[in-house]
Amino acid sequence: MSDLEYTATHWVFGYGSLIWNPGFPHVSAQQGLLRGAHRSLSIVSHHHRGTVEQPGLVFGLTRGGACRGMVFEVADAQWPDVYAYLQEREQVTSVYRDVMRPVRLADGRAIKALAFLVDERHEQFAGHLSLEQQLAMVRSGVGISGRNVDYVLNTYKYLRELGIRDRQLMALADLLAKEAA
């Protein structure tokens, strides 16, 4: 293979708002499965979807289980800018550990992707919250990226369109949708 044919790429695993708003250029996107962590609405948001006075909740990857999401392929030449963008967007308060994890792509390939796992020792890690606790925080959270309700409902909408089931998110989204009606 000549140097002209070689195109190194990097991968980013999205499980929340990255699914519907990656915000960075990518060569391709497809569904993927990450094992060893699951999507959970377990991070207290003081920035994007809430404030210190009125916190919201955002998704994190918490230990255990598996998570279906979107995997974005990024060209090597764009990787430094994309990585810097992701650091600025995701690591505002360093609540995540950015790590490389194996992901099985929908096309069958196994790759390593950048994933943002919750740092469970961080003060913003809420742990397991009841549906009622989640509902109360999501209802009232508004941050620089908008209303927490919109974040949760958008994530649910896009997961549903992709055929990805998340029972806990579905229960919360159903309650929020009933309130909005």
Summary of the structure (lengths in Angstrom):
residues: 181
radius of gyration: 16.5
end to end distance: 58.1
largest distance: 58.9
contacts: 572
relative contact order: 0.22
helix: 31%
strand: 38%
